[in-house]
Amino acid sequence: MELLPRSALSKRKARKKKRTFIKVILVLISFILLVSVGFVAQYLLSRPRLVPIGTIEMKSVSIKLNIFDGVSEEALIKGIGRLENSQEIGQQGNTVLSGYGLQPGRYFYNLDKIQLGDEIIVTPAWTRQSLVYVVTEIKTVSAEAADELISDPLEFRITLITTSKEDSNLRFLVKAKQKDQTTSGEISLKGVS
């Protein structure tokens, strides 16, 4: 075996140290990337996603939309929202749904064309069983009066609300009562004697 001069041994050791150092750096970078990806994934998975809680359809005015819980900007861009203090869809009381309607192409733009007696079909996501409501009242009120919508605790009612096209300080309301299919086949309004 041939002995290498001292300078060649030093160079070999230096290269070995350099390779070891590079391996350690690569392992550290890999670890940091792995941890970073984990944090990003955890953030993305923990973020609340906007999931529809149901759908609403009004055939008479060509409206079919997703319903979201709450009236955040994101919810109102994707569909219409249920006011937080109102009843859940299909529950006894008043479910208030709000949506944009001032500009053509917006979700409730045609809502002012709805008529008394028209049907509103709401399908909760958790049951997929359609609930049919009949329009009983259409009116325009001040924004302050619209705050009094959470009422009618004994009836199965739905109220749709959007900004009035005539005056942005007014609100256009559509109130409807849920239809009830009786065992005899007769249809009555739920909660009305």
HELIX and SHEET records of a PDB file:
HELIX    1   1 ARG A    6  SER A   46  1                                  41    
HELIX    2   2 LYS A   59  VAL A   61  5                                   3    
HELIX    3   3 GLU A   73  LYS A   78  1                                   6    
HELIX    4   4 TYR A  109  LYS A  113  5                                   5    
HELIX    5   5 ALA A  143  ALA A  146  1                                   4    
HELIX    6   6 ASP A  147  LEU A  149  5                                   3    
SHEET    1   A 9 ILE A 187  LEU A 189  0                                        
SHEET    2   A 9 LEU A 170  GLN A 181 -1                                        
SHEET    3   A 9 LEU A 131  SER A 142 -1                                        
SHEET    4   A 9 GLU A 119  PRO A 124 -1                                        
SHEET    5   A 9 GLY A  54  MET A  58 -1                                        
SHEET    6   A 9 ILE A  63  ASP A  69 -1                                        
SHEET    7   A 9 ILE A  80  ARG A  82  1                                        
SHEET    8   A 9 GLY A  93  SER A  98 -1                                        
SHEET    9   A 9 PHE A 156  THR A 163  1                                        
END                                                                             
